[in-house]
Structures are given as C-alpha cells and as structure tokens.
C-alpha cells in the first residue's frame, strides 16, 4: 500500500476496506506519513483510513469517526487553509439513504473547502459509467450531488470519456464507483484528475491534483547500500572494476593517499551507474506490464472475454510479485538500519524521540474568559 502511495506522490491518501479490528488496529503509519487516522468496527470488515504526508503543514481541528467504520470526517488546516476531508465507504445497498444521513453531518461540521472521496458503491451516470453499456435510468446519486452542489471532479474534466475503477468478476462488468467529489471552490483549483490501474487491489486508485504550494525537503545524500551486493552481477562488476582500477593506477607515480581517495570516487561512480541500470530495468518491466494491463483492460471493458480476464490476472500477479520484491528490499534495508543503529544514540533514535515529543507538545493556548475569572487552557 505505502509503495503505491509513495509512487503516486500523494500528499493525502484515503483508503477504504481496511478491515482493521477496532481494538486490534495494527500500527500502519509510515515515516513519511506520520499522521494516520482510522475508523474501524469491532470486526474485521469495513474500515476507512486517511494518511497525511509530512511535507505539508497540517493541523487537525476536529475529527469525527463513524462507529461502524463507514466514514471519517476530518476538519483541518493544510498550509494555513481550512479543509474538510471526508473518506466514505458506502454499503452495497441503500447507498443513497446512507449518503443522505452522512451529508447533513458533513455540512453541519464543514469548515473551509470540502473534499469527499471513497467507494460509493454506486455510479453517478450509469449509461457511461458502466460496461457493458446498457441503457439504464438516471442515478439518484447524480440528483443528490446536484442538490448538495457537489461535483464529480473526474467527470467534470473528462466529459464524454469512459473509464472505470472496479471490475466485478461475478457480473463480468466494469463500473466507476470510486469517486472524488468536491465543492465549487476546490473544483476551480483542481488541475487534473486520473484513474489508475487495477493492480494489487480490486479497485483502481483515483487521484486529483489541487493547485497548492508545498515545501519539499532537499534530496538526501547518496550512500552506498550494502544490500546491492546481494545481486551477483552487481558484486562481480564491482570486483572486476576494483581490480582494473588498481591494475592501471597502482604505480610509483601515484601516492598511496591519492590512490586510496581516488578509488572510492571511482567505485562510487560505478555503483551509481550499475544501480541506475538495475533501477531502469525494473521500472521498464513495470511500465511494460502496466501498458499491457491498460491495453487488456480497455479491450475487456468494451468486450469482456475469459481470455482477456485470464491475461489480466496473470499480469496483476506479476505486478504483485514485483511490488513484493520492492517491499522486501525496503524491509531488509530497514532491518539492517535498526541492526546497526538500534542500540546507539544516533539519528534514528533522535527521530523517534522527536516524533514522540511532537505528539505531546502543546502548539497553542486558548484564553477562556468568564464573568468571574479568567483561565488559560492548553490544547494538544
């Protein structure tokens, strides 16, 4: 999950169907997403999640969690602007009745611009949002959104286009049931919207880009990663390059100090070159698989066949194996980092202490006045 979120460069991620138990919620935060808000049920079903990246200025004002894990209403400040972010997971039936109960709560608590996203389990325009294309009556969801002055961002920016976010293997039908709806103020600042590919999940991600200013961190310093040596070809090239370097440069004309310092720069260049080649190969394989998946999805959306469905499942499995390989690499890297620095007073410990202190810090004070006395109350 985190790998795909980081690849999409999302600043705010909304996930549905987390299936977390309310009293046994796993620790699913990420170093780059320290703020993770969840709503769960006392059973492993439903569940929604909102994750906030550490590169944006975020301050939580109010949080409303559904007791059955169907929605989260988050009122917050992002880069000194108020937003109301809602993540919903509608039931499989009575979706309109559910939304008619949730929307008044949202309107009552709303502060600033509204962004509402999630799995609505219902299409806005069935005639164009479903495949195979069959004539259907107008959806009540379109009437509800019109009445509440909410706009389907993707449809507003892709008039007449047909794309889908979910495939039902039982009904052999594609549909666009995952939506991001916003008010008119966010719609004016929405730069682009995109429907991704159905890979490890049975839903496709949908993203929007809103015109905003973010303060990104400077790129990290390059460091040699020891796990690269697990690749036999990489290790062999490094070994042969080292022998070649000393063969051509170890002579009486070059001092030992210069020879030693220069060999590190030379090997660093070889390591960067080989790592770039390996990364390009992996990315090329992933892009090739995604292109094939996109072509098969387009063909299957127009004319679903068992052969296309089988090929789609095969490519999805290859993509999942590729993602698992990347995740395993990241996990091994993290284990190695904790092994080397876990019991030392290093930057790793300092970061963990800093995060813990930030949660306990009082960011501001509220002055409460009454006719009899005054008191200052802290709010965390």
Secondary structure by P-SEA (a helix, b strand, c coil): caaaaaaacccbbbbccccccccccccccccccccccccccccccbbbbbbbbccccccccbbbbbccccbbbbbbbcccbbbbbbbbbbcccaaaaaaaaaaaaaaaacccbbbbbccccccccccccccccccccccaaaaaaaaacccaaaaaaccccccccccccccccccccccccccaaaaaacccccccccccccbbbbbbbcbbbbbbcccccbbbbccccccaaaaaaaaaaaaaaaaacccccccaaaaaaaaaaaaaaaaaaaaaaaaaaaaaaaaaaaaaaaaaaaaaaacccaaaaaaaaaaaaaaaaaaaaaaaaaaaaaaaaaaaccccccaaaaaaaaaaaaaacccbbbbbbcccbbbbbbcc
